[in-house]
Amino acid sequence: MNSGPYLIVGLSLTCLTSWLGLSYVPTVETSNLVPVKPMQGANAYPAPLVGLAEKGRQVYIANGCAACHTQFVRPDSIGGDIARGWGLRPTLPGDLMFESPPLLGGNRNGPDLTNVALRRPDPNWHHRHLFYPRSESPNSIMPSFRHLYEYRKIVGQPSQDVLKTRDPQGNLIPWDFKGLPAQLKPAKGYEIVPTDDAKALVAYLMSRDQTTPVELVK
């Protein structure tokens, strides 16, 4: 008995079913989504990224951040993301309305970044972390992104963009390079400043906020 035609039909049906489930049906379900206003006078949610944050999204993609970080809070039924503090609610189709492509990620070598701006609201922390992750997270396996930063000779006063930290009173001061290996510390008379790409990437991370109530996003 020649089983070839049955095999071809079976493979075709498998591919068709996969396409319907993974592409066509989600496209139909999300085609009528529209932004909502959480409250009177509030900005519509979601809103497309613009300016520095949009550029930062491209920097995020170019540097492969999605290879190790997800942006998808799973419901309690299939994971403990909410219990970990990665989100107040699961990610829904409406959250991804203007994400093209959605940066859902596939691995979690690092924490989910869906709401990283809420967990780490200080952009200075993100700059230090990007320059040398273990200066802020001693056990981190994240690679350094110091190619996004420059060692610059100080002329007159330190640059307004110099990487900063906070003193015991909470005031912003130039980074004291605590936790930084000696070979990465700038020479005397030099400072570490972010490039435009680093500023954009941090602006993108600071835009990661998915707290609009679930009943509105649906």
N, C-alpha and C positions, 0 to 999 in steps of 0.2 A: 504493500500500500504506500502510495506516495504521500508523505505527510508534509511536503514542502508548502503547498497552498495554505494548509491549516496554520503552519508556523508563521507564514507571512501575515495572515489575517490576525493571528494572536498578537504578534509584535505591533501591527498597525493599531489594533484596539488599545494595547497598552500605552502606546505613544499618544494616541488621541485622548485617552482618559487622563493621562498625566498633564497634557496641555490644557484640557478643560479645567482640571482641578487647580493647577498652579498658575495659570495665566488668564484664561478667558473668564472664568467665574469671578475671581477677585477683581478683574477689570470692570466687569459689569456691576458688581456690588459697590464699587467705590466711585463709579462714574458720576453719580448724582450728589456726591458729598459737597457741602459748601461750608465755608468758615462760619463760626458762631461767635457771639459776644457773650462772654461769661456773665457780665453784669452791665447795667446801664452806664454808658460813658467809657467802658473799657475797650481796648483794642480787640479787633477780631482775632480769633484763634482757629486754626494756625495761620500764620502769615509767612509769606515767602521771605527768605533771607535776602538782605540787601547789603551793599557796601562792604565793609571790612569783614563782617561775619560770613558773607557769601564767598569772598576770596579765601577766608580761612577754611571753608569747607573744601575748596579745591586743594589747599595745602594739606589738609587732613587726608584726602584721597591720595595725593601724590606721594606722601610719606608712608603710606601703607598702614595707617592707624587702625583701619577696619579689620586688618588681619589678626589683631590681638584683642580688640575691644568691640563689644556689641553695643547697639543702641536699640534694645528691645527688652522691655520689662515683661517677663512671663507671668501669666496668672498663677495664683496659688495652687491650682490643680495640677500644674506641670512643673513647678519649681518654687524656690524660696526667695525669689528676687525681692519681693516686697519686704519680707522679714529681714533681708540683708540691708535694707535701707536704700536700695537702688531706685525705688520709686514708690509713690503713694497709691498707684493703681497700675493695671496692665496697659501696655501699649495697644492702641486700637487703630483701625484703618484711617480714621480721621486725623490722627496725629501725623500721618505720613503724606498728607495731601499734596504738599509742595516739595516732597523729597524725591528727586530724580537724579540718580537712582537712590532708593532708600539704603542707608548705610547700616543695615541690620547686623552685619558681621556674621562670622561663622564660628569663631573661637573666643574663649574668655581666658586668655593668658593674663589679662588684666581685668579690672572691674568694668561693669557696664557703665556707659557714659551718658545714658538717657537724661539723667538729672544731675550731672556732675557740677553744674553751676550752683545748685542748692547745697550740695555736700561741701564744695570748696568754693565759696563765694569771693575769695581774694585772688584777683588776677596775678598778683605778685607771686603767690604760691605756685601757680601754674608755670610761670616763667622759670622759677628756680627748679621745679620738678622736670620740666622739659630739658633744661640745660644739663642737669645731672640728677636723674630720678632718685638715687639713693641718698641724696642730701636731704630729702624730705620723707622718703619711704625706705628705710635702711635695708629691707628685705626684697626690694623691688627687683624684678628681672627685666624691666623695661630698658631698652637701649637709650643712650644719651642722644638727644637731638641738638647737640651744641653747634651743628653746622647751620642752625637757624639763628645763631648769635655771633656777635663780633667782639673781639678784644680791641678796644679803642683807647688811644692815648688821651689822657685828660688834658684839656686845654682850658685853663681858667678854672671854672667851677665844674663839678661833675655834671654829666648830662642829666636832663630830666627823665630820660628813658632808662637810666642805669637800673640794673636789677636790684630790687629792694627787699627788705625784710622789716620786721617791726621790733622796736625796743620793748623793754618790760612795761612801759607805760602805753604801748599800743601805737606809738608814733612811727611813721614810715621813715626808714633810714637806708642808706646804701647797704647792700648785702655784705655781711661780714664773712661770707664764704664758708660758714660753718657746715661741716659735712662734706666739703669739697676736697678731693685729693690734691696734694701739693702741686702735682704737675699740671693741674687745671686752673690753679689760682693765677690771676693776672699778675704780671710783674708790677713793681712799684711804679706808680704814675699812670697805670692803665686801669680800665674799667670794662665790665661786660655789659653790652647793650643788645637789645633784640633787633633783628632785621625786620623789615616790613612783613615778611612771611611769618615770623614768630608772633608779631602783634596780631596779624590776621588770624592765626591759628588759635590764639588765646581768646580773641573776640568770638570765634566760633564756639569754643568750649563754653564760654560764658553765656552763650545763647541756648544751651541745652537745658530746657526747663519744660517738663511735661506734667503740669499740675492742674490743668483745667479739669473740672469734675467730669467723671466718666459719662454721666447722663447727658451732658451737652455734646461731648465728642461723638457719641454714637449717632 
